[in-house]
Amino acid sequence: MAEGKENLAENLQEGLGKVEQFFEDNKQKVYIGAGVLAVVVVAVVYLFARYIPEQNLKAQKAMYMAEFAFAKDSFDLALNGRVGGGSPFKGFADVAKDYGWTKAGKLANYYAGISCLNLKKYDEAAKYLGNFSTSDPVLGAIKLSAQGDAYMESGKTDEGISAYEKAASFSDNQTFTPYFLLKTGLAYEKAKKPSDAKKCYEKVLEKYPNSEEGRDIEKYIARVSTQ
């Protein structure tokens, strides 16, 4: 036992000696490495504690007038902003481009997508909406549904169905989920897939019979049952 302790002490002493020798041999590199690490830590703290919040605030201010235009259904103005005449301001497209990595900039992608959808710019709408993500159970589902609309309008039925299915499964909401299921079923009908449409309609009847869609869903089930 005593011999084991002596060996352990010798090994520890030897290891410590190697560490000290390494430090002496590489003192300059160690100091440089420590300095670099300190700079990185300070940069990261500054990035998350000050720079990103400041940029997010700038994005919020930049898109204020675009939000105002959006609320008035002035979608072209909301998307592109105003360059000359009156008071110039950025549209959602520029805010998304300049601040797309901030929280407000990401939201600008959503607004830009909805604006494009209303302007019948379906490919652009799908692209902008694809750049926006959120964990919010309602907004996240609405975004997917809008993306599905953009795909369907541009003739991309399979992509539209996929987006609608994701919207319906994004969260369980008594108001929105049956609506998204109905949209999925109608998209399946358009794709000549009545059996898949029927499954969507039957799910509405089973889980959401008291919803607005649920009260009329049996007629859709009857329609696809004869196909």
Residue pairs with C-beta under 8 A, 6 or more apart in sequence:
23 30
52 102
55 99
55 102
56 99
56 102
56 103
56 104
56 105
58 99
59 95
59 98
59 99
59 102
59 103
59 104
59 105
59 108
60 104
62 89
62 90
62 94
62 95
62 98
62 99
63 90
63 92
63 95
63 104
63 107
63 108
63 111
64 89
65 81
65 82
65 87
65 89
65 90
66 77
66 78
66 79
66 81
66 89
66 90
66 91
66 92
66 95
66 108
66 111
67 78
67 111
69 75
69 77
69 78
70 78
70 92
70 111
70 114
70 115
73 118
75 114
75 115
75 116
75 118
75 119
76 115
76 119
77 91
78 91
78 92
78 111
78 115
79 91
79 92
79 93
79 112
79 115
79 116
79 119
80 91
80 93
81 88
81 89
81 90
81 91
81 93
81 94
82 88
82 89
82 91
90 98
91 112
92 108
92 109
92 111
92 112
92 115
93 112
95 104
95 105
95 108
96 105
96 106
96 108
96 109
96 112
96 128
96 131
98 105
99 105
99 108
100 106
100 108
100 109
100 131
106 131
106 132
106 133
106 134
107 132
109 128
109 129
109 131
109 132
110 128
110 129
110 132
110 134
110 139
110 143
112 124
112 128
113 124
113 125
113 126
113 127
113 128
113 129
113 131
113 132
113 143
113 146
113 147
113 150
114 125
114 129
114 146
116 122
116 124
116 125
116 128
116 150
117 125
117 146
117 149
117 150
117 153
120 153
122 150
122 151
122 153
122 154
123 150
123 154
125 146
125 147
125 149
125 150
126 147
126 150
126 151
126 154
126 159
129 143
129 146
129 147
129 150
130 147
132 143
133 140
133 143
134 140
134 143
137 170
137 171
137 173
138 171
138 173
138 176
140 170
140 171
141 167
141 168
141 170
141 171
141 173
141 176
141 177
141 180
142 167
142 176
144 163
144 164
144 166
144 167
144 170
145 163
145 164
145 167
145 180
145 183
147 163
148 159
148 160
148 161
148 162
148 163
148 164
148 167
148 183
148 187
149 160
150 160
151 157
151 159
151 160
151 163
152 160
152 187
152 190
157 187
157 190
157 191
158 191
160 187
161 184
161 187
161 188
161 191
164 180
164 183
164 184
164 187
165 184
167 180
167 183
167 184
168 177
168 180
168 181
168 184
168 200
171 177
174 208
174 211
175 211
177 207
177 208
178 204
178 207
178 208
178 211
178 212
178 213
178 214
178 217
179 211
179 212
179 213
181 200
181 201
181 203
181 204
181 208
181 213
182 200
182 201
182 204
182 213
182 217
182 220
184 197
184 200
185 196
185 197
185 198
185 199
185 200
185 201
185 204
185 220
185 224
186 197
188 194
188 196
188 197
188 200
189 197
189 224
194 224
194 225
194 227
195 224
197 220
197 224
198 221
198 224
198 225
201 217
201 220
201 221
201 224
202 221
204 211
204 213
204 214
204 217
205 214
205 217
205 218
205 221
208 214
209 215
209 217
